[in-house]
Amino acid sequence: MGRIRPTYIKRVAIDLVNKYPKAFNDDFENNKAMVGSLTDVSSVTMRNRIAGYITRYVDQVEI
């Protein structure tokens, strides 16, 4: 079992994927760079958590 992510991380991640569907894919490094450029998240940990959730979310939605 994995960690349960807080709702605010999921909300931000899903909003970003809905606004910029072509910007994200299943590559974590790409998603990390895109989250850093598209948002004003000041915390590196928060950016990485959002990018990680986007990576798993995009992979799950494509199936």
C-alpha positions in Angstrom: 0.0 0.0 0.0 1.2 3.5 -0.8 1.0 6.7 1.0 -2.3 8.7 0.9 -1.7 12.1 -0.6 -3.5 15.1 0.9 -6.4 16.6 -1.0 -4.7 19.9 -1.8 -1.9 18.0 -3.7 -4.5 16.1 -5.7 -6.6 19.2 -6.4 -3.6 21.2 -7.7 -2.3 18.3 -9.8 -5.7 17.5 -11.4 -6.3 21.2 -12.1 -2.9 21.5 -13.8 -3.5 18.4 -15.9 -6.9 19.7 -17.0 -5.5 23.1 -17.9 -2.4 21.9 -19.6 -3.0 18.3 -20.9 -0.2 18.3 -23.4 2.4 19.5 -20.9 2.5 16.4 -18.8 3.4 12.8 -19.5 4.6 9.7 -17.5 8.1 11.1 -17.0 8.6 12.5 -13.5 11.5 14.8 -14.4 9.5 16.5 -17.2 6.5 16.8 -14.8 8.7 18.3 -12.1 10.1 20.9 -14.5 6.6 21.8 -15.7 5.1 22.1 -12.2 8.0 24.4 -11.3 7.4 26.6 -14.3 3.6 26.6 -14.3 3.0 27.2 -10.6 4.4 29.4 -7.8 5.1 26.5 -5.4 7.9 27.7 -3.2 8.7 24.3 -1.5 10.7 21.8 -3.4 9.0 19.0 -1.5 5.6 20.2 -2.4 6.6 20.5 -6.1 7.9 17.0 -6.1 4.8 15.6 -4.5 2.6 17.3 -7.0 4.7 16.1 -9.9 4.7 12.6 -8.5 0.9 12.5 -8.3 0.7 13.9 -11.8 3.0 11.2 -13.1 0.8 8.5 -11.6 -2.5 10.2 -12.5 -1.5 10.6 -16.2 -0.4 7.0 -16.3 -3.7 5.8 -14.7 -5.9 8.0 -17.0 -4.3 6.8 -20.2 -5.2 3.1 -19.5 
